[in-house]
Each structure stands twice: as structure tokens, then as C-alpha cells.
Amino acid sequence: MSWLVTGGAGYIGAHIVRALRDAGMSPVVIDDLSSGHAAFVPEGVPFVQGTILDRDLVTSTLRDHGVTGVIHVAGFKYAGVSVQRPLHTYEQNVDATRIVLQSMADAGVTNLVFSSSAAVYGTPDVPLVTEDLPKRPASPYGESKLIGEWLIRDQAVATSASDAPLRHTSLRYFNVVGSSDKAVYDTSPHNLFPIVFEKLIAGETPRINGDDYDTPDGTNVRDYVHVGDIAAAHVVAAQRLAGGEPVEAAYNLGSQNGLSVKQIMDAMARVTGIDFTPEIGPRRPGDPDRIVATGELAARDLDWQNRYTVDEMVRTGWEARRAAL
């Protein structure tokens, strides 16, 4: 049983590849290295360098490696930048998903786990986001992920009466942090953890964007979930699909409680041993007070758990980043 991981040389994808390998599920990676790193792919895992916009390449990869399922992680994941680059975002996230689906149909591959995003909800005004909440994405990135879910749903309907019906699930999550392997760390220039790590390494002071939110400590509250837990949930979802077990169309991989930016900063100082007082800047336009998702359905079906404390999230991420210096 072989599973193709699109974007498997990226931060999240490379963790999923390791989790698949450890579960005996023979991962194969395809990645164009636009944001991934070849060094993140474990030795011995087949690696095809190329874009998933190339239908022939994706189809031949599926066939050549006897792939039975796809975990589709590849995409342009920068919500803020997507506002300036909507066409690129739709190409990378919508066109590419369509091509992956077409390639799967061409190769007779019928199992798909889609790495979606809680960005499909936009900025909900409820304390806890559930899967049935109305979808109001606030960026081209969120829109592209929602359209990806629609494409998958429609292909499943179209193939439902065929000999090869598409079976699928989409996993939605917000801020993925930490590391389960010192060889892999978050290299995004837009995510909080790597931004703070790079500031600390450079001897500079991290910054908080606004401390006057309607939250207990004045800083906004978000879902932070460990990449090891995220990877494990993808593997269980793949196993359920491969075993013909029922799955929901979508699952939130949420923390249930959330963490504030100040809590993250406090943990950063505590774990790294670098004493600092964050600078306080103005709010970013459109930033809501709190966005936290439930993980109840995923806990029921995907063994979803938050196994890491905030200090462990910081420690594992910091150790992986330091190992790369």
C-alpha cells in the first residue's frame, strides 16, 4: 500500500511522510521545492521533483509507484500574501487540485485526504468553530481551499456509481507549530513561531500586533496545534479510507481552547532561556479577537489529540531550528 504525498518536502508534508513511513504505508513524495526542501524527504522515500500542475507527471507517478491513495498537502499557504497574488493562489490551490483529481481518475486511485484549512470559515463570531459553521473565507487562500473541497465533493458525486468511486476527507486546521524530527522545521516567513525564532537568533525583539483585544490578556487567541498531532491524524484518515471505514467529509483539527500570543511569547522566553519583553505594535486590520476550533469529530474518528503542552510545542520547534544552524 503506497501513498503519494503532494508537497511532501514541506514542513507539514515531511512530517506526514515520516508518520506514513512509521506506519508501514510506503510514502512517495512529489514536490516542486518552491517552499519545500529536498533534505526534508527521508532517505529511502521515493522523491519526484516537479509540479502537480503537470498532469502527465502526476499520473505517471501514481502509476509507476502503485499508489493507492493521495494525501494532498501541496499548495500556496500564505493567506495574507494571497490578497496580493490571487491568480497565483488559485493556480496553485484550485487548478492543481483539479489536476490531482484528474490524475487520480486516470490512474484509478480512489482514496484522498485533503489538507484544507480553517481559513474556510473566515472570521467567525463564535467562541468555538464547528464543522457545520457557515463558510465565509476572508482571503483568496481561504476561498481556494473551500473551492478545493467543492471540487473533491463534486468528483465524489460524479464517481459514486462507478467501479472506482472517490473516497475522501478534508482536514481543516489553523496554526501548525513545533517539530517531531530535528531534521524538519517551519521555514515560513509568515508564521508566528519561525518569525519569533528568527528574531531571537538575530538578537532582536519579537513583536506583538496589538494588546487591546477582548481576551483575558489583551492579545488575540488562536489555535496552535503540534505538527506531530497533525501528521498522525492524516495517517489515521488515510488508514480509514484504505480500510473502507466511514469518514466525515471534513474534520476540524482544533485545540478546543486556544492560546494567546502573549502565552506563546511567555513560553518562548521560558523555553529558550532568552529573556525579552515583546514590543507592542498596532493591531493588524481584520484580526479577530479569538478563533479556536473544536476537534470533537476528529477525536471520535481520527484519534485526534493535543498531546503537547505549549512549552513542548516551543521546545520541539526551537530545537529543530537550532539544529539547522
ABEGO torsion letter per residue (X at the ends): XBBBBBGAABAAAAAAAAAAAAAGAGBBBBBAGAABBAAABBBGBBBBBEBAABAAAAAAAAAAAGBABBBBABEBABAAAAAABAAAAAAAAAAAAAAAAAAAAAAGBABBBBBBBAAAAEBBABABBBAABBBBBABAAAAAAAAAAAAAAAAAAAAAABABBBBBBBBBBBBBBEBABAABBBABAABAAAAAAAAAAAGBBBBBBEAABBBAAGBBBBBBBBAAAAAAAAAAAAAAAAAGBBBBABBBBBAGAEBBAAAAAAAAAAAAGBBBBBBBBBBBBGBBABBBBBAAAAAAAAGBBBABBAAAAAAAAAAAAAAAX
